[in-house]
Amino acid sequence: MATFLVTGGAGFIGGNYLHTMVRRYPEDRFVCLDALTYAGNMETLEPILKEPNFRFVHDNICNREGVFRLFEEEHFDYVINFAAESHVDRSIENPGIFLQTNIIGTQTLMDACRKYGIKRYHQVSTDEVYGDLPLDRKDLFFTENTLIHASSPYSASKASADLLVLAYHRTFGLPVTISRCSNNYGPYQFPEKLIPLIIQKALRNEPLPIYGNGANVRDWLYVGDHNNAIDLIVRHGKDGEVYNIGGHNERSNLEVVKTILKVLGKPESLITFVKDRPGHDLRYAMDPTKIETELGWKPTYTFETGIVPTVQWNLDHPDWLKHVESGEYRKWMERYSKLEAKK
C-alpha cells in the first residue's frame, strides 16, 4: 500500500485524477490537500468523499506549518502537485498570487519531501512554459528539450517552478518527475476556461467571444488521457525527467467553437470576435514521443470523440455549474466542515 498526497485535488484535473485513481487503486491511500480558492470545488469531490482510502484536508500549499504537519501525520510515499493558479487572464491582472502559489507553494512541498522522505515528487506543469510556435510551421513541435520561453506571468511562474523542481533534484537528490501537458478539457472544468465557457454561453444563446480572429492553435487533451499519463509517470517514470503529454489534436480556437456549436445544434452567428489578449501565444503543439515510447502511453480520445461527452456532462450537471458560478459550493463546504467536526 502506498500513500499519495494530491494537492489541488478539488480542481478540474486533480479532481478527475482522484475520481479515477481512488477507485482504480483501492489498496492505496489518497489524501487531497486543497485551499478551495475560487477554482476549488468540494462538490467535485463529493463522489469519492466516503471512499475508505480517501481523505480531504483544507489547507494551502504555501502554509509551511500545515504542510509539514500533514507530512508528519501521513508519511507520504508520493506527492503529485496539481495545485496552481492557472488562468492566463487572471495572471495578467494579478501576477503576485501566481508567484506565491506556483513557486513558493512548490518550494514548500519539496522542502517537506526532503525532511520526511518520499519515493517521488511529481510536478504537473504546462506546455505554456515553452512559449509558442509559428502558425505556418506545422512541422515544429515542443519536445522536452525545447527551451523555456514563457509569455505570461502564469507561464513564467510555472516555468520557474519547473526549474526549481529540477534544481532540488540536482542539488539535494530529491526524486522528481515533471509532466507538461497541452490544453485539457472534460468534466468538472471551471467555466472561465474556453470550452465550458463556450458551452454555457451557447446554451443561453449569448454572444461567444473569441480573441482576435480565432486562428490561435492549441493541442487538446482529454483530461482522462492526461491523468492516465500522470499515473504512468509517477509509478514508472525515471527520476529527474520531464515528459510531454499531448493529445495529437491541434485545433484553432475558431474550430473548437464551431465544433461545440455543431454538437449543440447552435448557429455560428453567435460567434463574436473581441480584442486579442496581450502576449497571446499563437500555437502550442506537443511531441509526446518520449512518454509513448518509454512508458507506452497513448491518448484514447480524439477531439471529436472527447468533446461529445464533455458537452453532455455540462448538460447533465447544471447544478454543479450554477453553484460554481454563484459561490454556493462554499456553503456546501461549510456544511461539510460541520459534519467532519461531529465525527
C-alpha positions as CSV (number, residue, x, y, z in Angstrom):
1,M,0.0,0.0,0.0
2,A,1.2,3.5,-0.9
3,T,0.1,6.9,0.4
4,F,-0.4,9.7,-2.1
5,L,-0.6,13.4,-1.4
6,V,-2.6,15.1,-4.2
7,T,-2.6,18.8,-4.0
8,G,-5.2,20.9,-5.8
9,G,-7.4,17.8,-5.9
10,A,-10.6,19.8,-5.7
11,G,-9.8,21.4,-9.0
12,F,-10.5,20.3,-12.6
13,I,-7.6,18.0,-13.4
14,G,-6.8,16.9,-9.9
15,G,-10.4,16.1,-9.2
16,N,-10.7,13.9,-12.3
17,Y,-7.4,12.2,-11.2
18,L,-8.8,11.4,-7.8
19,H,-12.1,10.1,-9.2
20,T,-10.2,7.5,-11.3
21,M,-7.3,6.6,-9.0
22,V,-9.1,6.3,-5.7
23,R,-11.2,3.5,-7.3
24,R,-8.5,2.1,-9.5
25,Y,-6.2,1.5,-6.6
26,P,-8.3,0.7,-3.5
27,E,-5.2,-0.6,-1.7
28,D,-3.6,2.8,-1.9
29,R,-4.5,5.9,0.2
30,F,-5.1,9.3,-1.3
31,V,-5.0,12.5,0.7
32,C,-6.3,15.6,-1.1
33,L,-4.9,19.0,0.1
34,D,-6.7,22.0,-1.4
35,A,-7.1,25.6,-0.4
36,L,-10.5,25.8,-2.0
37,T,-9.8,29.1,-3.8
38,Y,-12.4,30.2,-6.5
39,A,-11.4,27.2,-8.7
40,G,-11.5,24.6,-6.0
41,N,-14.9,23.0,-5.5
42,M,-15.8,20.4,-2.8
43,E,-18.7,19.3,-4.9
44,T,-16.2,18.0,-7.4
45,L,-15.0,15.5,-4.7
46,E,-18.4,14.5,-3.5
47,P,-18.5,11.2,-5.5
48,I,-15.4,9.9,-3.5
49,L,-15.7,11.6,-0.1
50,K,-17.0,8.4,1.5
51,E,-14.4,6.1,0.0
52,P,-12.3,4.5,2.8
53,N,-9.0,5.2,1.1
54,F,-9.7,9.0,0.7
55,R,-9.1,11.9,3.0
56,F,-9.7,15.6,2.3
57,V,-7.6,18.4,4.1
58,H,-8.5,22.0,3.7
59,D,-5.2,24.0,3.7
60,N,-2.9,25.9,1.4
61,I,0.4,24.5,0.0
62,C,2.0,27.8,1.0
63,N,1.2,27.2,4.7
64,R,4.5,25.7,5.7
65,E,3.4,24.7,9.2
66,G,0.3,22.9,8.0
67,V,2.0,21.1,5.1
68,F,4.8,19.8,7.4
69,R,2.3,18.7,10.0
70,L,0.4,16.8,7.3
71,F,3.6,15.1,6.1
72,E,4.3,14.0,9.7
73,E,0.8,12.6,10.1
74,E,0.6,10.7,6.8
75,H,4.1,9.5,5.9
76,F,3.5,10.1,2.1
77,D,5.2,7.9,-0.5
78,Y,4.2,10.1,-3.4
79,V,3.4,13.7,-3.9
80,I,1.5,14.9,-7.0
81,N,1.3,18.7,-7.2
82,F,-1.8,19.8,-9.3
83,A,-2.2,22.9,-7.1
84,A,-1.8,26.1,-9.2
85,E,-3.2,29.4,-10.2
86,S,-3.7,28.7,-13.9
87,H,-5.8,31.3,-15.8
88,V,-3.7,33.5,-18.0
89,D,-6.1,36.4,-18.0
90,R,-6.1,36.4,-14.2
91,S,-2.3,36.3,-14.1
92,I,-2.2,39.5,-16.2
93,E,-4.5,41.2,-13.7
94,N,-2.8,40.0,-10.6
95,P,0.7,38.3,-11.1
96,G,1.6,38.2,-7.4
97,I,-0.8,35.4,-6.4
98,F,0.6,33.2,-9.2
99,L,4.2,33.7,-8.0
100,Q,3.1,32.8,-4.4
101,T,1.1,29.7,-5.2
102,N,3.0,28.3,-8.2
103,I,6.6,28.9,-6.9
104,I,6.6,29.3,-3.1
105,G,3.9,26.6,-2.8
106,T,6.1,24.2,-4.8
107,Q,9.1,25.0,-2.7
108,T,7.2,24.3,0.5
109,L,6.1,20.9,-0.7
110,M,9.6,19.9,-1.8
111,D,11.1,21.1,1.5
112,A,8.6,18.8,3.3
113,C,9.5,16.0,0.9
114,R,13.2,16.5,1.8
115,K,12.5,16.4,5.5
116,Y,10.2,13.5,5.7
117,G,11.3,11.4,2.7
118,I,9.3,10.3,-0.3
119,K,9.6,7.9,-3.3
120,R,8.7,10.6,-5.8
121,Y,7.6,14.2,-6.1
122,H,5.7,14.9,-9.4
123,Q,5.1,18.4,-10.7
124,V,2.2,18.9,-13.0
125,S,3.2,21.6,-15.5
126,T,2.1,23.0,-18.8
127,D,3.1,23.4,-22.4
128,E,2.9,27.1,-22.0
129,V,6.4,27.2,-20.4
130,Y,7.7,26.7,-24.0
131,G,6.1,29.9,-25.3
132,D,4.6,29.5,-28.7
133,L,5.2,28.2,-32.3
134,P,4.5,29.9,-35.6
135,L,1.2,29.2,-37.3
136,D,2.8,28.5,-40.6
137,R,5.3,25.8,-39.4
138,K,3.2,22.7,-38.8
139,D,6.4,20.7,-38.8
140,L,7.5,22.2,-35.5
141,F,6.6,20.7,-32.1
142,F,7.6,21.2,-28.5
143,T,9.9,18.5,-27.2
144,E,11.3,18.0,-23.7
145,N,14.5,19.7,-25.0
146,T,12.7,22.9,-26.3
147,L,14.0,26.0,-24.5
148,I,11.7,27.6,-22.0
149,H,10.3,30.9,-23.3
150,A,7.3,31.9,-21.1
151,S,4.9,34.6,-22.4
152,S,2.6,35.4,-19.4
153,P,3.0,35.8,-15.7
154,Y,1.2,32.4,-15.4
155,S,3.6,30.5,-17.7
156,A,6.6,32.3,-16.2
157,S,5.5,31.1,-12.7
158,K,5.1,27.5,-13.9
159,A,8.5,27.6,-15.7
160,S,10.1,28.9,-12.5
161,A,8.6,26.1,-10.5
162,D,9.8,23.5,-13.1
163,L,13.4,24.9,-12.8
164,L,13.1,24.8,-9.0
165,V,12.0,21.2,-9.1
166,L,14.9,20.2,-11.3
167,A,17.3,22.2,-9.1
168,Y,16.1,20.3,-6.0
169,H,16.7,17.0,-7.8
170,R,20.3,18.0,-8.8
171,T,21.2,19.8,-5.6
172,F,19.5,17.6,-3.0
173,G,18.9,14.4,-4.9
174,L,15.1,14.7,-4.4
175,P,13.4,12.1,-6.6
176,V,11.3,14.1,-9.0
177,T,9.4,14.0,-12.3
178,I,7.7,16.7,-14.3
179,S,4.9,16.5,-16.9
180,R,4.0,19.2,-19.3
181,C,0.6,18.9,-20.8
182,S,-1.4,20.5,-23.6
183,N,-4.8,22.1,-23.1
184,N,-7.1,19.9,-21.1
185,Y,-10.9,19.6,-21.4
186,G,-13.5,17.3,-19.9
187,P,-15.9,17.1,-16.9
188,Y,-15.7,19.5,-13.9
189,Q,-13.8,22.2,-15.7
190,F,-14.2,25.6,-14.2
191,P,-16.4,27.8,-16.5
192,E,-13.8,30.5,-17.1
193,K,-11.9,28.2,-19.5
194,L,-12.7,28.3,-23.2
195,I,-14.6,25.1,-23.7
196,P,-17.0,25.2,-20.7
197,L,-17.4,29.0,-21.2
198,I,-18.5,28.5,-24.8
199,I,-20.8,25.6,-23.9
200,Q,-22.6,27.7,-21.3
201,K,-22.9,30.8,-23.3
202,A,-24.1,28.9,-26.4
203,L,-26.8,27.2,-24.3
204,R,-28.0,30.6,-23.3
205,N,-27.8,31.9,-26.9
206,E,-25.3,34.6,-25.8
207,P,-22.5,36.0,-28.0
208,L,-19.4,33.8,-28.0
209,P,-16.3,36.0,-27.5
210,I,-13.2,34.8,-29.4
211,Y,-9.9,36.6,-29.1
212,G,-8.5,38.2,-32.3
213,N,-9.5,36.2,-35.4
214,G,-9.7,32.8,-33.7
215,A,-6.6,31.5,-35.5
216,N,-4.6,30.7,-32.4
217,V,-4.0,26.9,-32.2
218,R,-4.0,24.6,-29.2
219,D,-3.3,20.9,-28.9
220,W,-6.3,19.5,-27.0
221,L,-6.0,16.7,-24.4
222,Y,-8.9,14.9,-22.8
223,V,-8.4,15.0,-19.0
224,G,-8.8,11.3,-18.6
225,D,-5.9,10.6,-21.0
226,H,-3.8,13.2,-19.2
227,N,-4.4,11.5,-15.8
228,N,-3.5,8.1,-17.2
229,A,-0.2,9.5,-18.3
230,I,0.5,11.0,-14.9
231,D,-0.2,7.7,-13.3
232,L,2.3,6.0,-15.5
233,I,4.9,8.7,-14.9
234,V,4.5,8.6,-11.1
235,R,4.7,4.9,-10.9
236,H,7.1,4.0,-13.7
237,G,8.9,7.2,-14.8
238,K,12.6,8.0,-14.4
239,D,13.8,10.4,-11.7
240,G,14.8,13.8,-13.0
241,E,12.9,13.5,-16.3
242,V,10.4,15.8,-18.0
243,Y,7.6,14.2,-20.0
244,N,5.5,16.0,-22.6
245,I,1.8,14.9,-22.7
246,G,-0.1,15.9,-25.9
247,G,-3.3,14.8,-27.5
248,H,-2.4,14.9,-31.2
249,N,-5.4,17.2,-31.5
250,E,-4.4,20.6,-32.8
251,R,-7.4,22.9,-33.4
252,S,-7.7,26.6,-33.8
253,N,-9.9,28.4,-31.3
254,L,-12.4,29.1,-34.0
255,E,-12.5,25.4,-35.0
256,V,-13.1,24.5,-31.3
257,V,-16.0,26.9,-31.0
258,K,-17.6,25.7,-34.3
259,T,-17.3,22.1,-33.2
260,I,-19.1,22.8,-30.0
261,L,-21.9,24.8,-31.8
262,K,-22.3,21.8,-34.1
263,V,-22.7,19.4,-31.2
264,L,-25.2,21.7,-29.5
265,G,-27.1,22.5,-32.8
266,K,-26.5,26.2,-32.3
267,P,-25.8,28.8,-35.1
268,E,-22.4,30.1,-35.9
269,S,-23.9,33.6,-35.9
270,L,-23.3,33.6,-32.1
271,I,-19.6,34.0,-32.7
272,T,-18.2,37.4,-31.8
273,F,-14.5,38.4,-32.3
274,V,-13.0,40.6,-29.5
275,K,-9.8,42.4,-28.9
276,D,-6.9,40.0,-28.6
277,R,-5.2,39.1,-25.2
278,P,-1.8,40.8,-24.6
279,G,1.0,38.4,-25.4
280,H,-1.4,35.8,-26.8
281,D,0.6,32.7,-27.9
282,L,0.0,31.7,-31.5
283,R,0.3,27.9,-31.4
284,Y,1.0,25.1,-29.0
285,A,1.9,21.7,-30.3
286,M,3.4,18.9,-28.2
287,D,5.5,16.0,-29.2
288,P,4.7,13.2,-26.8
289,T,7.1,10.6,-28.4
290,K,9.1,10.2,-25.2
291,I,6.2,9.1,-23.0
292,E,4.8,7.0,-25.8
293,T,8.0,5.1,-26.4
294,E,9.3,4.9,-22.8
295,L,6.1,4.3,-20.9
296,G,3.7,3.0,-23.6
297,W,1.1,5.8,-23.1
298,K,-1.2,6.7,-26.0
299,P,-4.2,9.1,-25.9
300,T,-7.5,7.3,-26.4
301,Y,-9.7,10.3,-27.3
302,T,-9.7,12.4,-30.4
303,F,-11.1,15.9,-30.0
304,E,-14.2,14.8,-31.8
305,T,-14.8,11.8,-29.5
306,G,-13.9,13.7,-26.4
307,I,-16.0,16.8,-26.9
308,V,-19.2,14.9,-27.1
309,P,-19.1,13.5,-23.5
310,T,-17.7,16.9,-22.3
311,V,-20.7,18.7,-23.7
312,Q,-23.0,16.1,-22.4
313,W,-21.5,16.4,-18.9
314,N,-22.2,20.1,-18.9
315,L,-25.8,19.4,-20.0
316,D,-26.2,16.8,-17.2
317,H,-24.7,18.9,-14.4
318,P,-26.4,22.3,-14.4
319,D,-26.5,22.4,-10.6
320,W,-22.7,22.0,-10.3
321,L,-22.1,24.8,-12.8
322,K,-24.7,27.0,-11.1
323,H,-23.2,26.5,-7.7
324,V,-19.6,27.2,-9.0
325,E,-20.8,30.5,-10.6
326,S,-22.8,31.6,-7.6
327,G,-20.5,30.5,-4.9
328,E,-23.0,28.0,-3.5
329,Y,-20.3,25.4,-3.2
330,R,-18.7,27.4,-0.5
331,K,-21.9,27.0,1.6
332,W,-21.6,23.2,0.8
333,M,-18.1,23.3,2.2
334,E,-19.3,24.9,5.4
335,R,-21.9,22.2,5.8
336,Y,-19.2,19.5,5.1
337,S,-16.9,21.0,7.7
338,K,-19.6,20.8,10.4
339,L,-20.2,17.2,9.5
340,E,-16.5,16.4,9.8
341,A,-16.3,18.2,13.1
342,K,-19.0,15.9,14.5
343,K,-17.1,12.7,13.6
